[in-house]
Amino acid sequence: TQVLRKSLQGGIALSAGSFLVYEAHNLISGLAEVHASFKVEEVIEQADYLYGSGETEKLYRLLVQHKNSDDAELLWRLARASRDLAQLSSTSAEEKRKLAYEAFEYAKKALEKNESNFAAHKWYGICLSDVGDFEGIKTKIGNAIIIKEHFQRAIELNPKDATTIHLIGIWCYSFAEMPWYQRKIAATLFATPPTSTFQEALHYFHMAEEADPNFYSKNLLFLGKTYLKLNNKKLALLWLSKAKEYPAHTEEDKQVQKEALELLNSI
């Protein structure tokens, strides 16, 4: 009645029939918004189940249907799914490249939609690093500071996310073992080239383990590898043994087991 009264006061004459149509339209629009919201939550629930089950291809097929979504939660999950599909041994080299760039675009869009989403920052950093693998060492090193900044922002937004803490550890490890010719490239790109140490990498790997014990086979592996770099064989054996015994749920876990066994045999 108030809507009708206000409309008449504004000089717009609504018949009883048109008013009912107008009200019905508003009601349906509201329900559609609720339904859309519910649908997003439903897709995310399905996606998380498939991710937990290791169903990489099914997960990608589910999420790619929503690639035009404005929802950051859907988009970063699509970036992750695209990247995971690229990592499969059955994926061709050409498809790996295509998926890496796709993943980066989805992560970029997720970040544009919600700058406060920690996972969007994390996957933007990961996918930017992947793209660098296809664009050469100069681009990869040039992106290094940006990648670390996004990982640090992700930790600021979610200090308990063990995976992002692990990724900063990987960043530190990579710069600690960087060969001389890559250091030379870094020196041409930055006034003060980024550097790190194995001690700093170790700090982040332990920090990740404290945040979520035994959360990731690769964190166990890198604890072992870092202790080897620091000539602490006793602790290297401890963490490499844990990596070798970690249940293999994914292809990456199997690769970790294999590398851990090789390193154990070499000590």
N, C-alpha and C positions, 0 to 999 in steps of 0.2 A: 504493500500500500504506500509506504514511504517512497519507494522507487517511482511508482506511478505518479504520486503527488508532485515529486520533484521534477519529473519529466513534463507534466502539464504546466508547472510554474515556468519552466524553461521554454514554453511555447511549442512543445512537441506533443501532439495528440496521439496517444496510443489507444487502439481499440482493445477491448478485453481479450480478444483472441491473440493479437500481436504481443500483448503484455505476457500472456501465458507462454508463448513461444520464446520470448526474451528470457523469462525466468528459467524455462526448461533448458535453454542453451547455456545459461550460467551454471546450472546444476550439473549438466553433462560435462562442461569444460572442467569444473572442479573435480568431478569423478575421474576424468581422463588424466588430470595431473596426479591424483592419488595413485591411479593405476600405473602410470608411467614410473612413478617413484617405486612402487611395489615391484614392477617388472625389473628395474635396475637391481634392486636388492636380490631378487630371485636369480638373475643371471650371475651376480657376484657369488651367491651361495653355490650355484652349480659349478662355477669356475673354480672356486676354492676346493670343492670336492674333487674335481678332475685333476687339479694341480697336486693335491695330496695323494692321489692315486697314481700319479706319474703318467697320466693319459695326455701326453703332450700334443699329439695331433688332434684329438677330439677337443681339447681345450682351445687350441688355435681356431678350429672351425667354428666353435661356439662364439668366441669373442670377436672374430673378424667380421661377423655379421653386424657388430655394433661399432665399427671403426669410425662412423660419423657422429658418435655420441659426444656430448659435452661433459660427460661425467668423468672426472679425473681418476676415480677409483677403477672404472672400467678400462680407461685408456692405459694406465700404467700396467694393469694386468695383461692387456693386449701386447704391450711392449715386451713384457717378460715372456709371454707365450711365443711371440715371434722370435725372440732371441733363443729360447729353449729349442724351438724347432730348428733353427739354424745350427745349433750345436750337435744335433743328432748325426751319427756317422752315416746314416742312410740319405742325408740331404746332400744334393750335388753342390759343387763349388759355386756354380752360377746362382743357385737358389740361396745358398748361404749369404752371398753378397746382397742379394735382393732383400732378404729377410732382415739383415743387419740394418740396412737403410730404412726399411719399413719400421722396424722397432724404434729407431731413433726418432722418426717423425711422430710416432704415437707417444713416446715419452715426452717429446717437446710439446706436443699438444696438451698432454696431461698437466704439464708445468704451467702452460699458459692459462689453463682453466682453473688451476688452484695452486698458487705459489706456496701455500702453507701445507701442502701435502708432502710429508716426508718421503713417501715411497716414490713420488714423481721425481724428486731430486735424486734419489738413489738410482733409479733406472735411467734417468737422463745421463748421469755420470757413467754408468755401465755402458750404455748404448753409444755414447760419444767415444768412449775408449775403443769399442768394437769397430766403429766406423774408421777410426784412425788406423786400424790394422789393414784396411783396404787402401788407405791414402798415403801410406808410407811413414817412415820413422820420424821425419821432420814434423808432419802434421800431428802425429801421436804425442810427441814430446811437447809440441806447441800447445796442445790441449790439456796437458797434465795439470796445470794450475787450476783451470776451470773445473776439471773433473774432481780434484780434491776439494775445491770450494763447495761443490754440490754435495759431496759426501759429508762434509763438515756441517752444512746446513741441514741435511737429513738427520744428523745426530743431535743437533740443537733442537729440532722439532720432535725427535723421539730418541732420547738418550739410551733407551734400553734395547734398541734394535741391533742385535749382535752382528747381523750380516753386514751392515754399513760400517761398523767398527772394524770388522774383518777386512773389508775392502780398503780402508785407510791403511791397515797393516800391509796389504798386498802392494799398495802404492809405495809405501816406505821401503818394502823389500825390493821392489823393482828398481828404485833409484839407488838403493844401497849396493846392488850388484850390477849396476849399469856399466857396460864396457866403455873403454876410453873414447872410442870413435863416436858413441852416442853422447857422451859428456861434452865432446867438442861441438856437436850439433846444438846441444842445450845451451852452450856458452854463446852461440851466435844468435839464439832466439830470445834469451833473457839477459837483462843487465846483471841480475843475480840469479844464476841457474838454480833450480830446485835441487836440493840434496836431502839425503836421509841416511840412517844407519840401521844395521841389523838389530841393535838394541832398541831403537825406536819401533821398528816393526814388531819385535817381540812383545813390547809393551801393549800394542794394540791387539795382537793375537790373544794374549792373556786376558786383556780387558773384555774381548768378545766372549771368551770362554766363561768368564765370571758373570757376564750378563745373561748367558744362556748355555750352561754346560752341555758339552757333547752335541751341539746343535748342527754341526756341519763337518763332514769328513775332511774337507779341504783345510779347515782351520787347524785340525789336528795334524794334518800333513805339514802345513807351513810352520807350526810350532816345532816339529821335528827337524825340518829343513833349516830353520833359523838357528836352532841350537847346534846343528852341524856346522853352520857358517861361523858360529862362535866357539867352535872346538869343544863343545860340551857333549861328549858322546853318550854319557849316562842318561841325560835328559832327552837327547835326540832319540835314543832307543825307546824310551818310555812313550814319547808322543808318536813316533812312527809305528810302534806296535799297536797303539790305540787306533791309528788311521787304518792299519791293515785289517784290524778286527771289526771295523765299523760296518754295520749291515749295508749291503749294496742295494739301494732302492732305485738308483738312476745310473745312466751311463757314466756320469761324472764320478760317482762313488766307485764304480768298477775301475776307472782309470786311476783314481786315488789309491785304491788297494794295490794295484799293479806297481805304481811308482813307489809306494811305501815299502813294498816287498823288495824291490830292486835296491832301494837305499839301505834297507836292513842287511841285505846280503853283501853290500859293499863295505859295511863298517867292520 
